[in-house]
Amino acid sequence: MAEASATERVLVTGASGFIATHIIKQLQEKGYQVRGTVRSLENEKKIKHIKELVPDAAHPVELVETDLTKEDGWKSAVEGCTYVIHTASPLPVKSPEDENDVITPAVEGVKNVLKASKEAKCVKRLVLTSAGLAIIGFMQGGEFSEKDWPENEDDLDAYAKSKLKAEKEAWEFVKNLEDGEKFELAVIHPTAVLGPVLHNQMGTSMEIMKRILEKNPPMIPKLNIPAVDVRDVAKAHVVAMTEPEAAGISEDRDSQPPVIRLYKVWEKLLKFIILTVNHSHNSPMDLSFPLLFLAWSKSDLREGNRHILSTDNIWWSEIAAYVAEEFKPQGYKIASVACPKIAIQISSVFDKNIKAILPNWNKVTKLDNTRMKEVLKIEEPIDLKTSVIDMAYSMIEGGFVKKTSKYRGRNWREIFEKEKAEKEQVKAEKVAARKASKKLKKESKKENGDAEAVKENGEAAAEDGGEKKDDTKDEEKKDDAKEGGEKEEETKAAAADGEKVEEKEEAKTEEKEKDESKGDKKEEEKEQTEEKKEETKEETKEETKEEEKEAEEEKKEETAKEEESKEEAAKEEETPAAEEAAAEKTEKEEEEKEKEEEKPAEESSPAETEDKKEDEPAAEQAKEENDEGAKEEAGEGAAEKEES
């Protein structure tokens, strides 16, 4: 797709939404001027992320305030825009009590945008975001294409009905446009949308991933959904905005503008020529091909306006398995047990949202994605496993799901390996230090033992030498002749005794060494068991700490939410109470004023004033006498108490 010109501006409605943020990002990256609509500009937190999607964009995004149910503001929002991408539509998390709460904003919003586009007279094409449910109705199983429409509209849920009615309103509106007011229309039908989240508000599309990451429910239902990545959805909108084949006016070929009709006929003519040439090589020419071309050129072209977006089908169990593989090592508890159907049937009695699951149980509904690949140029859609993992990471990083203490991000494998290597290194250093201390102890013991053995051997040899000397002297005196023979025998006996002593000492040392080695082995085994116990204790401590931290965080969040709700309730209660108090004050003040005005100005006579003046000193004297009498009585009572 060619880069946008500097003068082309695109209006994207519902700019803060899941799909719209990705569309705005891709438009800005291609150089378009983007104007987005939001419900309110007052809350900066809700719109800040839109302005920061492409920080270095050539044209910063422009935001305007509009309401789907009101005409005000839409004309000025559309003015100066070459293209309009209408994504804004209510998507409820739960089934509403009144379906019109969803249907009315969807239909009225389409009407207001179409009317403003007609009056602006600058819009070339409008791209409408519908839904796969506007084609299939509900997950009933089977295969569907852009030609299909739901049969029983009254049986659909509020969201599917709102999308179907809004799309029909759009086709009817565009079909009845007069010359000079006409613009092109392309409708996009995404299935379940997965992928990274760029906005900062919880939405229905994120509900599946949040439930799986938080193990809610604890079992996996047997549900299958067709799904697509949000980045491919955004790309499809941007391509549909300018791709000639993506647009159409109505279901009838004759009501299309000449440019579209000429393009369609030229495309079919080329295909006809190719078929003719291929056929001429195999069989002689006949009338079947001209007739085929005529029928082809006058065929129903309604499906050319609609575009299904579906990468593939995926089971909930597959999503859970992808998430578990990536996030279970990081401390997230992911459900893996299949939920029995009877549990859903029992729960459906009490919850109508669960009841809506039953018709979809164990059914596979496939949608044809040929136009997505051929017309909208999404030939290699993003793999759904990538979509699932990217969505989970973006929700954790965005704060929609809590981070566990083991969470390390996308590089968790490398980080875990480094942490493991560091722990092993610390352990090895501890083991080496212990072994070195043991060796020192052994060497010191051996040195002390050898010194004692040398002393004992020296003393024994000295005693033997003294005795031998005394014997030799006595023998020399008695018999000098036998001296030589006896000396030889004694020396031999001494040598033999010395050898025996050495052998005994060697045997003792060997036994000691064996005993020491056995003791060392036992000590090593004890140390290993102690190390293992310490490791398990540390792991259990870490796990308990993590659980305590998570519990504390949950309590804090719950308390914060309760305080917020109390404050809001208090504010709501205070405002009417304050108004009532203010009203009462004003009424009282008015009544007092009226009374003062009604009362005549009463003037007191001079005689009365003189009588009052004369009475005042007499009253004062009476008060003083009463006070003195009371004091005297109190003193007498105290004296009587003391005497008693």
PLY file of the C-alpha trace (Angstrom):
ply
format ascii 1.0
element vertex 644
property float x
property float y
property float z
element edge 643
property int vertex1
property int vertex2
end_header
0.00 0.00 0.00
1.32 3.43 -0.95
2.08 6.03 1.68
-0.69 8.52 2.42
-0.65 12.05 1.15
-0.39 14.83 3.70
-3.91 16.07 2.89
-5.75 12.77 3.53
-7.45 12.70 6.90
-9.15 9.64 8.41
-11.87 9.70 11.06
-11.75 6.73 13.46
-14.75 6.45 15.76
-14.42 4.86 19.19
-10.75 5.82 19.26
-10.10 4.45 22.75
-11.19 0.90 21.88
-9.21 -2.33 21.47
-9.33 -2.44 17.65
-9.42 1.34 17.09
-6.11 1.98 18.90
-4.33 -0.45 16.57
-5.99 1.15 13.52
-4.88 4.63 14.61
-1.34 3.36 15.22
-1.05 1.84 11.74
-2.60 4.91 10.08
-0.16 7.25 11.82
2.76 5.00 10.85
1.64 5.31 7.21
1.54 9.12 7.41
-2.21 9.75 7.57
-3.78 12.58 9.53
-6.01 10.91 12.11
-9.00 12.31 13.94
-10.56 10.16 16.64
-13.86 10.36 18.47
-14.24 9.66 22.20
-17.17 9.95 24.57
-15.43 12.47 26.84
-12.31 14.65 26.70
-12.41 15.50 30.41
-10.73 12.33 31.72
-7.11 12.62 30.59
-6.26 9.11 31.81
-8.66 7.52 29.33
-7.31 9.38 26.30
-3.61 9.78 27.14
-2.65 6.42 25.60
-4.21 7.44 22.25
-1.90 10.44 21.98
1.15 8.28 22.79
0.57 5.48 20.25
3.13 6.90 17.78
5.25 9.52 19.59
7.19 10.50 16.46
4.16 10.62 14.13
4.22 13.22 11.35
0.72 14.32 12.39
-0.40 14.07 16.04
-3.80 12.48 16.56
-6.74 14.88 16.95
-9.52 13.96 19.37
-13.12 15.19 19.36
-16.06 14.45 21.65
-19.18 12.71 20.29
-22.07 10.52 21.42
-23.44 7.62 19.35
-27.03 8.41 20.29
-26.83 12.16 19.48
-26.37 13.94 16.15
-24.47 16.82 17.75
-20.80 16.89 16.90
-20.75 14.29 14.13
-20.91 16.73 11.23
-17.92 18.70 12.50
-16.09 15.44 13.25
-16.48 14.20 9.64
-15.68 17.51 7.94
-12.38 17.44 6.04
-12.04 13.63 6.25
-11.42 11.56 3.12
-12.16 8.26 4.84
-14.23 7.17 7.83
-13.61 4.00 9.84
-16.55 3.39 12.15
-15.59 1.00 14.98
-17.61 2.51 17.84
-20.30 0.15 19.10
-21.27 -1.18 22.55
-19.83 -4.59 23.44
-21.30 -5.76 26.77
-19.45 -8.13 29.11
-22.74 -9.63 30.31
-26.14 -9.95 28.68
-28.07 -6.75 29.36
-31.48 -6.82 30.99
-32.82 -4.73 28.12
-31.35 -5.58 24.70
-32.15 -2.09 23.44
-29.38 -0.75 25.69
-27.01 -2.37 23.17
-29.02 -2.25 19.94
-30.07 1.40 20.05
-26.57 2.95 20.37
-25.23 0.63 17.65
-27.95 1.45 15.10
-28.24 5.16 15.97
-24.45 5.50 15.85
-24.31 4.10 12.31
-27.12 6.41 11.22
-25.43 9.49 12.65
-22.05 8.69 11.07
-23.60 7.90 7.67
-25.71 11.05 7.73
-22.71 13.20 8.65
-20.64 11.57 5.90
-23.35 12.33 3.35
-23.65 15.96 4.43
-19.88 16.53 4.52
-19.53 15.58 0.80
-15.82 14.87 1.24
-15.89 11.18 2.23
-14.80 8.70 -0.45
-15.29 5.49 1.52
-16.64 4.36 4.86
-15.32 1.17 6.48
-17.75 -0.34 8.97
-16.62 -2.71 11.73
-19.26 -5.41 12.07
-18.72 -8.89 13.57
-18.60 -12.55 12.60
-21.87 -13.03 14.47
-23.59 -10.83 11.85
-22.83 -13.69 9.42
-23.31 -16.84 11.53
-25.70 -15.58 14.24
-24.20 -17.86 16.90
-21.66 -20.72 17.16
-23.93 -23.36 15.68
-21.30 -25.41 13.88
-20.74 -25.68 10.13
-19.02 -23.55 7.48
-19.94 -20.00 6.49
-18.90 -17.28 4.02
-19.69 -13.62 3.28
-22.87 -14.69 1.42
-24.48 -15.95 4.63
-26.83 -13.99 6.87
-28.46 -15.15 10.14
-31.86 -16.72 9.54
-33.69 -16.18 12.84
-32.85 -12.66 13.90
-35.17 -12.76 16.91
-33.26 -15.71 18.41
-29.92 -13.84 18.48
-28.39 -12.29 21.57
-28.26 -8.51 22.00
-24.75 -8.02 20.63
-25.24 -10.15 17.49
-28.57 -8.48 16.86
-27.04 -5.01 17.25
-24.29 -5.77 14.72
-26.73 -7.29 12.23
-29.19 -4.40 12.44
-26.41 -1.79 12.18
-24.97 -3.43 9.05
-28.37 -3.70 7.37
-29.00 -0.04 8.18
-25.69 0.90 6.55
-26.41 -1.02 3.33
-29.91 0.43 3.09
-28.65 3.97 3.70
-25.91 3.77 1.06
-28.21 2.14 -1.47
-30.67 5.07 -1.26
-28.06 7.81 -1.70
-28.62 10.15 -4.64
-26.03 11.10 -7.24
-23.53 13.53 -5.82
-23.99 12.11 -2.30
-22.74 8.58 -2.89
-19.67 7.14 -1.21
-18.29 3.60 -1.07
-18.88 1.13 1.74
-16.81 -1.84 2.95
-17.77 -3.99 5.93
-15.30 -5.92 8.08
-16.42 -9.01 10.04
-13.78 -9.95 12.62
-14.28 -13.10 14.70
-12.93 -13.36 18.28
-10.08 -10.85 18.49
-6.84 -11.72 20.32
-3.46 -9.98 20.51
-1.66 -7.21 22.41
-3.69 -4.56 24.22
-2.80 -0.89 23.59
-5.70 0.77 25.43
-6.07 1.21 29.19
-9.61 0.00 29.83
-10.90 -3.51 30.46
-12.96 -4.78 27.54
-15.03 -7.82 26.63
-12.41 -9.11 24.16
-9.95 -9.39 27.08
-12.31 -11.38 29.28
-11.22 -14.85 28.06
-7.53 -14.15 28.73
-8.20 -12.62 32.14
-10.24 -15.65 33.19
-7.55 -18.10 32.09
-4.72 -16.19 33.81
-6.73 -15.94 37.04
-7.99 -19.55 36.87
-11.60 -18.44 36.71
-13.33 -20.78 36.13
-11.15 -23.51 37.69
-12.01 -25.85 34.81
-11.82 -25.39 31.04
-15.10 -25.50 29.08
-15.22 -27.43 25.82
-15.64 -24.39 23.59
-14.18 -23.66 20.19
-13.97 -20.19 18.65
-12.76 -18.77 15.32
-10.18 -16.09 16.13
-7.90 -13.48 14.57
-5.09 -11.21 15.73
-5.98 -7.57 16.41
-3.00 -6.39 14.33
-4.40 -8.22 11.31
-7.82 -6.71 12.01
-6.32 -3.21 11.99
-4.42 -3.93 8.78
-7.63 -5.19 7.15
-9.40 -1.91 7.96
-6.54 0.17 6.55
-6.39 -1.89 3.33
-10.18 -1.92 2.94
-10.10 1.87 3.10
-8.36 2.18 -0.29
-8.41 -1.24 -2.01
-10.79 -0.97 -5.03
-12.06 -4.54 -4.81
-12.92 -4.18 -1.11
-15.73 -1.68 -1.72
-19.23 -2.10 -3.04
-22.44 -0.10 -2.97
-25.24 -2.64 -2.92
-26.08 -6.23 -3.72
-26.96 -5.33 -7.34
-24.20 -4.82 -9.91
-26.17 -2.21 -11.89
-26.41 0.16 -8.90
-22.61 0.35 -8.55
-20.71 3.42 -9.77
-19.21 3.13 -13.30
-15.65 2.92 -11.99
-16.42 -0.09 -9.81
-18.43 -1.79 -12.58
-15.65 -1.24 -15.12
-13.05 -2.59 -12.69
-15.14 -5.69 -11.99
-15.84 -6.38 -15.67
-12.19 -5.85 -16.61
-11.08 -8.24 -13.87
-13.52 -10.90 -15.07
-12.51 -10.36 -18.70
-8.88 -11.05 -17.86
-9.84 -14.22 -16.03
-11.99 -15.25 -19.01
-9.08 -14.75 -21.42
-6.79 -16.82 -19.21
-9.33 -19.63 -18.99
-9.90 -19.51 -22.75
-6.20 -19.75 -23.54
-5.74 -22.63 -21.12
-8.80 -24.42 -22.52
-7.67 -24.01 -26.17
-4.58 -26.10 -25.49
-6.68 -29.04 -24.37
-9.94 -28.95 -26.37
-11.50 -27.07 -29.25
-13.30 -23.80 -28.50
-17.03 -24.04 -27.74
-19.83 -21.72 -26.53
-19.57 -22.69 -22.86
-16.94 -20.08 -22.08
-18.79 -17.02 -23.53
-21.93 -18.11 -21.71
-19.90 -18.62 -18.54
-18.46 -15.11 -18.87
-21.90 -13.51 -19.35
-23.31 -15.32 -16.33
-20.21 -14.45 -14.32
-20.34 -10.73 -15.14
-24.03 -10.49 -14.07
-23.67 -12.55 -10.92
-24.60 -11.32 -7.46
-21.76 -9.14 -6.12
-23.07 -8.63 -2.61
-20.31 -10.72 -1.00
-17.75 -8.34 -2.47
-18.72 -5.79 0.18
-18.22 -8.00 3.22
-14.94 -9.42 4.54
-14.59 -12.16 7.12
-11.48 -11.98 9.33
-10.61 -15.37 10.81
-7.13 -16.85 11.09
-8.17 -20.26 12.40
-10.26 -22.01 15.04
-8.93 -22.53 18.56
-10.20 -24.41 21.62
-10.23 -22.88 25.08
-8.03 -25.79 26.17
-5.43 -24.77 23.56
-5.41 -21.19 24.81
-4.97 -22.46 28.38
-2.11 -24.76 27.30
-0.27 -21.90 25.54
-0.69 -19.68 28.60
0.39 -22.44 31.01
3.55 -23.16 29.02
4.61 -19.51 29.19
3.27 -18.32 32.54
3.04 -21.31 34.91
6.81 -21.15 35.62
6.26 -17.45 36.45
3.86 -18.22 39.29
0.47 -18.20 37.52
-2.00 -20.98 38.26
-3.65 -22.07 35.02
-6.58 -24.47 34.86
-5.98 -27.69 32.93
-8.93 -29.90 33.90
-11.82 -30.14 31.43
-15.18 -28.95 32.70
-18.00 -31.54 32.48
-21.07 -30.43 30.57
-23.36 -31.31 33.46
-21.66 -28.64 35.62
-22.52 -26.01 32.98
-26.07 -27.31 32.75
-26.56 -27.02 36.51
-24.98 -23.55 36.63
-27.09 -22.35 33.70
-30.20 -22.67 35.87
-28.94 -19.82 38.05
-26.93 -17.74 35.53
-28.23 -16.75 32.10
-24.73 -15.83 30.92
-23.61 -19.43 31.50
-26.79 -20.63 29.83
-25.66 -18.89 26.63
-22.64 -21.25 26.49
-24.67 -24.46 26.13
-25.63 -24.05 22.43
-21.93 -23.60 21.58
-20.69 -26.64 23.56
-18.29 -28.84 21.55
-19.23 -27.21 18.23
-16.76 -26.03 15.57
-17.90 -23.11 13.42
-15.58 -22.32 10.51
-15.61 -19.13 8.43
-14.10 -18.71 4.98
-11.11 -16.33 5.05
-10.42 -16.24 1.29
-11.23 -12.53 0.90
-9.13 -11.72 3.94
-6.09 -13.25 2.22
-6.74 -12.32 -1.41
-8.54 -8.95 -1.26
-7.25 -7.48 2.00
-3.70 -8.78 1.39
-3.35 -10.62 4.72
-1.76 -13.65 3.11
0.13 -14.85 6.22
-1.97 -14.09 9.30
-0.29 -13.92 12.70
-0.23 -17.32 14.44
-2.83 -17.60 17.20
-0.28 -18.89 19.74
1.66 -15.65 19.26
-1.59 -13.71 19.62
-2.43 -15.48 22.89
1.01 -14.95 24.46
1.25 -11.30 23.32
-2.20 -10.58 24.71
-1.37 -12.16 28.08
1.88 -10.19 28.44
0.21 -6.91 27.48
-2.57 -7.45 30.03
-0.07 -8.22 32.81
2.13 -5.25 31.92
-0.96 -3.03 31.59
-2.17 -3.90 35.08
-5.30 -5.81 34.03
-3.85 -8.95 35.66
-1.62 -8.90 38.76
2.09 -9.61 38.54
3.25 -12.55 40.66
6.52 -12.47 42.62
8.00 -14.93 40.10
7.02 -12.85 37.08
10.10 -11.92 35.02
8.61 -10.93 31.64
9.35 -12.27 28.20
13.00 -13.11 29.02
12.04 -15.23 32.03
13.98 -18.28 30.82
17.27 -16.41 30.59
16.63 -14.63 33.90
15.79 -17.90 35.66
18.97 -19.52 34.30
21.07 -16.62 35.59
19.40 -16.75 38.99
19.91 -20.53 39.14
23.59 -20.18 38.20
24.06 -17.52 40.89
22.43 -19.76 43.51
24.60 -22.72 42.47
27.70 -20.56 42.65
26.81 -19.44 46.18
26.20 -23.05 47.20
29.51 -24.16 45.68
31.35 -21.42 47.56
29.72 -22.50 50.83
30.63 -26.17 50.20
34.21 -25.24 49.32
34.56 -23.20 52.51
33.22 -26.08 54.60
35.60 -28.56 52.97
38.56 -26.25 53.53
37.71 -25.90 57.22
37.42 -29.70 57.51
40.81 -30.21 55.89
42.44 -27.78 58.30
40.89 -29.60 61.23
42.11 -32.97 59.91
45.64 -31.74 59.31
45.84 -30.23 62.78
44.59 -33.51 64.29
47.14 -35.54 62.31
50.02 -33.29 63.32
49.08 -33.54 67.00
48.73 -37.33 66.74
52.12 -37.81 65.00
53.91 -35.73 67.64
52.45 -37.81 70.46
53.39 -41.09 68.72
56.99 -39.90 68.27
57.28 -39.03 71.98
55.91 -42.44 73.05
58.30 -44.33 70.74
61.29 -42.31 72.02
60.52 -42.99 75.66
60.05 -46.73 75.05
63.33 -46.94 73.14
65.18 -45.13 75.95
63.87 -47.55 78.60
64.80 -50.59 76.50
68.31 -49.19 75.95
68.92 -48.67 79.72
67.86 -52.18 80.61
70.02 -53.63 77.86
73.06 -51.71 79.06
72.70 -53.07 82.63
72.33 -56.61 81.34
75.42 -56.31 79.14
77.54 -55.06 82.02
76.56 -58.01 84.26
77.11 -60.43 81.45
80.53 -58.95 80.64
81.60 -59.52 84.22
80.34 -63.10 84.32
81.36 -64.37 80.97
83.37 -62.43 78.40
83.39 -65.39 76.06
79.66 -65.42 75.47
79.51 -61.64 74.83
79.54 -61.76 71.07
76.77 -64.35 70.63
74.43 -62.83 73.15
74.82 -59.34 71.66
73.86 -60.62 68.24
70.77 -62.37 69.60
69.72 -59.30 71.58
70.11 -56.99 68.60
68.02 -59.35 66.47
65.32 -59.54 69.13
65.29 -55.72 69.47
64.98 -55.32 65.73
62.11 -57.80 65.62
60.37 -56.03 68.49
60.79 -52.68 66.74
59.29 -54.04 63.53
56.29 -55.45 65.40
55.74 -52.13 67.16
55.88 -50.29 63.84
53.44 -52.75 62.25
51.01 -52.30 65.14
51.27 -48.52 64.89
50.70 -48.62 61.14
47.62 -50.81 61.59
46.30 -48.41 64.24
46.85 -45.41 61.97
45.08 -47.16 59.07
42.12 -47.98 61.31
42.04 -44.38 62.50
42.09 -43.12 58.92
39.27 -45.49 57.97
37.24 -44.35 60.94
37.93 -40.71 60.06
36.91 -41.28 56.42
33.70 -42.93 57.54
33.05 -40.04 59.88
33.76 -37.56 57.07
31.33 -39.35 54.80
28.67 -39.31 57.49
29.32 -35.63 58.10
29.08 -34.91 54.37
25.81 -36.81 54.15
24.50 -34.92 57.16
25.55 -31.64 55.62
23.90 -32.55 52.32
20.67 -33.46 54.09
20.86 -30.26 56.10
21.48 -28.25 52.91
18.48 -29.89 51.26
16.35 -29.16 54.32
17.52 -25.55 54.30
16.74 -25.25 50.58
13.26 -26.67 51.05
12.72 -24.37 54.03
13.86 -21.36 52.00
11.60 -22.35 49.10
8.63 -22.82 51.41
9.41 -19.50 53.08
9.59 -17.77 49.69
6.33 -19.35 48.60
4.62 -18.38 51.85
5.99 -14.85 51.54
4.73 -14.65 47.95
1.32 -15.91 48.97
1.22 -13.47 51.89
2.23 -10.60 49.62
-0.42 -11.53 47.08
-3.02 -11.84 49.84
-1.99 -8.45 51.25
-2.19 -6.86 47.80
-5.62 -8.35 47.26
-6.76 -7.08 50.67
-5.36 -3.63 49.91
-7.13 -3.54 46.57
-10.37 -4.72 48.14
-10.11 -2.12 50.91
-9.28 0.58 48.37
-12.26 -0.43 46.25
-14.51 -0.46 49.32
-13.24 2.97 50.36
-13.81 4.31 46.86
-17.31 2.88 46.78
-18.00 4.30 50.26
-16.66 7.70 49.25
-18.78 7.68 46.11
-21.83 6.63 48.11
-21.06 9.27 50.73
-20.69 11.89 48.04
-23.97 10.83 46.47
-25.64 10.99 49.90
-23.97 14.26 50.86
-25.00 16.13 47.74
-28.79 15.80 48.27
-28.38 16.28 52.06
-26.36 19.45 51.53
-28.91 20.73 49.04
-31.75 20.07 51.49
-29.84 21.80 54.34
-29.14 24.81 52.16
-32.78 24.96 51.12
-33.91 24.77 54.76
-31.50 27.57 55.74
-32.77 29.80 52.98
-36.39 29.09 53.98
-35.65 29.89 57.64
-33.90 33.12 56.74
-36.83 34.17 54.57
-39.30 33.36 57.37
-37.29 35.39 59.91
-37.16 38.34 57.55
-40.91 38.16 57.00
-41.55 38.04 60.76
-39.33 41.04 61.37
-41.13 42.98 58.68
-44.60 42.04 60.04
-43.82 43.03 63.65
-44.51 46.77 64.37
-41.84 48.79 65.99
-42.84 48.71 69.68
-41.60 51.61 71.78
-41.47 51.32 75.57
-42.97 54.16 77.76
-40.75 56.27 80.11
-42.74 55.15 83.19
-42.05 51.49 82.44
-38.35 52.19 81.95
-38.17 53.99 85.33
-39.97 51.11 87.14
-37.51 48.66 85.55
-34.56 50.73 86.70
-35.96 50.88 90.28
-36.57 47.11 90.35
-33.07 46.23 89.14
-31.08 47.21 92.35
-33.70 45.55 94.57
-33.35 42.31 92.62
-29.58 42.48 92.90
-29.79 42.94 96.71
-32.12 39.92 97.00
-29.70 37.78 95.02
-26.77 38.80 97.27
-28.76 37.96 100.45
-29.70 34.54 99.08
-26.07 33.80 98.18
-24.85 34.76 101.70
-27.50 32.58 103.31
-26.50 29.61 101.21
-22.86 30.08 102.14
-23.70 30.21 105.90
-25.78 27.04 105.67
-22.92 25.28 103.81
-20.42 26.36 106.53
-22.69 25.11 109.35
-23.14 21.76 107.58
-19.39 21.34 107.22
-18.83 22.13 110.90
-21.43 19.55 111.98
-19.68 16.92 109.79
-16.33 17.69 111.40
-17.82 17.42 114.93
-19.43 14.10 114.08
0 1
1 2
2 3
3 4
4 5
5 6
6 7
7 8
8 9
9 10
10 11
11 12
12 13
13 14
14 15
15 16
16 17
17 18
18 19
19 20
20 21
21 22
22 23
23 24
24 25
25 26
26 27
27 28
28 29
29 30
30 31
31 32
32 33
33 34
34 35
35 36
36 37
37 38
38 39
39 40
40 41
41 42
42 43
43 44
44 45
45 46
46 47
47 48
48 49
49 50
50 51
51 52
52 53
53 54
54 55
55 56
56 57
57 58
58 59
59 60
60 61
61 62
62 63
63 64
64 65
65 66
66 67
67 68
68 69
69 70
70 71
71 72
72 73
73 74
74 75
75 76
76 77
77 78
78 79
79 80
80 81
81 82
82 83
83 84
84 85
85 86
86 87
87 88
88 89
89 90
90 91
91 92
92 93
93 94
94 95
95 96
96 97
97 98
98 99
99 100
100 101
101 102
102 103
103 104
104 105
105 106
106 107
107 108
108 109
109 110
110 111
111 112
112 113
113 114
114 115
115 116
116 117
117 118
118 119
119 120
120 121
121 122
122 123
123 124
124 125
125 126
126 127
127 128
128 129
129 130
130 131
131 132
132 133
133 134
134 135
135 136
136 137
137 138
138 139
139 140
140 141
141 142
142 143
143 144
144 145
145 146
146 147
147 148
148 149
149 150
150 151
151 152
152 153
153 154
154 155
155 156
156 157
157 158
158 159
159 160
160 161
161 162
162 163
163 164
164 165
165 166
166 167
167 168
168 169
169 170
170 171
171 172
172 173
173 174
174 175
175 176
176 177
177 178
178 179
179 180
180 181
181 182
182 183
183 184
184 185
185 186
186 187
187 188
188 189
189 190
190 191
191 192
192 193
193 194
194 195
195 196
196 197
197 198
198 199
199 200
200 201
201 202
202 203
203 204
204 205
205 206
206 207
207 208
208 209
209 210
210 211
211 212
212 213
213 214
214 215
215 216
216 217
217 218
218 219
219 220
220 221
221 222
222 223
223 224
224 225
225 226
226 227
227 228
228 229
229 230
230 231
231 232
232 233
233 234
234 235
235 236
236 237
237 238
238 239
239 240
240 241
241 242
242 243
243 244
244 245
245 246
246 247
247 248
248 249
249 250
250 251
251 252
252 253
253 254
254 255
255 256
256 257
257 258
258 259
259 260
260 261
261 262
262 263
263 264
264 265
265 266
266 267
267 268
268 269
269 270
270 271
271 272
272 273
273 274
274 275
275 276
276 277
277 278
278 279
279 280
280 281
281 282
282 283
283 284
284 285
285 286
286 287
287 288
288 289
289 290
290 291
291 292
292 293
293 294
294 295
295 296
296 297
297 298
298 299
299 300
300 301
301 302
302 303
303 304
304 305
305 306
306 307
307 308
308 309
309 310
310 311
311 312
312 313
313 314
314 315
315 316
316 317
317 318
318 319
319 320
320 321
321 322
322 323
323 324
324 325
325 326
326 327
327 328
328 329
329 330
330 331
331 332
332 333
333 334
334 335
335 336
336 337
337 338
338 339
339 340
340 341
341 342
342 343
343 344
344 345
345 346
346 347
347 348
348 349
349 350
350 351
351 352
352 353
353 354
354 355
355 356
356 357
357 358
358 359
359 360
360 361
361 362
362 363
363 364
364 365
365 366
366 367
367 368
368 369
369 370
370 371
371 372
372 373
373 374
374 375
375 376
376 377
377 378
378 379
379 380
380 381
381 382
382 383
383 384
384 385
385 386
386 387
387 388
388 389
389 390
390 391
391 392
392 393
393 394
394 395
395 396
396 397
397 398
398 399
399 400
400 401
401 402
402 403
403 404
404 405
405 406
406 407
407 408
408 409
409 410
410 411
411 412
412 413
413 414
414 415
415 416
416 417
417 418
418 419
419 420
420 421
421 422
422 423
423 424
424 425
425 426
426 427
427 428
428 429
429 430
430 431
431 432
432 433
433 434
434 435
435 436
436 437
437 438
438 439
439 440
440 441
441 442
442 443
443 444
444 445
445 446
446 447
447 448
448 449
449 450
450 451
451 452
452 453
453 454
454 455
455 456
456 457
457 458
458 459
459 460
460 461
461 462
462 463
463 464
464 465
465 466
466 467
467 468
468 469
469 470
470 471
471 472
472 473
473 474
474 475
475 476
476 477
477 478
478 479
479 480
480 481
481 482
482 483
483 484
484 485
485 486
486 487
487 488
488 489
489 490
490 491
491 492
492 493
493 494
494 495
495 496
496 497
497 498
498 499
499 500
500 501
501 502
502 503
503 504
504 505
505 506
506 507
507 508
508 509
509 510
510 511
511 512
512 513
513 514
514 515
515 516
516 517
517 518
518 519
519 520
520 521
521 522
522 523
523 524
524 525
525 526
526 527
527 528
528 529
529 530
530 531
531 532
532 533
533 534
534 535
535 536
536 537
537 538
538 539
539 540
540 541
541 542
542 543
543 544
544 545
545 546
546 547
547 548
548 549
549 550
550 551
551 552
552 553
553 554
554 555
555 556
556 557
557 558
558 559
559 560
560 561
561 562
562 563
563 564
564 565
565 566
566 567
567 568
568 569
569 570
570 571
571 572
572 573
573 574
574 575
575 576
576 577
577 578
578 579
579 580
580 581
581 582
582 583
583 584
584 585
585 586
586 587
587 588
588 589
589 590
590 591
591 592
592 593
593 594
594 595
595 596
596 597
597 598
598 599
599 600
600 601
601 602
602 603
603 604
604 605
605 606
606 607
607 608
608 609
609 610
610 611
611 612
612 613
613 614
614 615
615 616
616 617
617 618
618 619
619 620
620 621
621 622
622 623
623 624
624 625
625 626
626 627
627 628
628 629
629 630
630 631
631 632
632 633
633 634
634 635
635 636
636 637
637 638
638 639
639 640
640 641
641 642
642 643
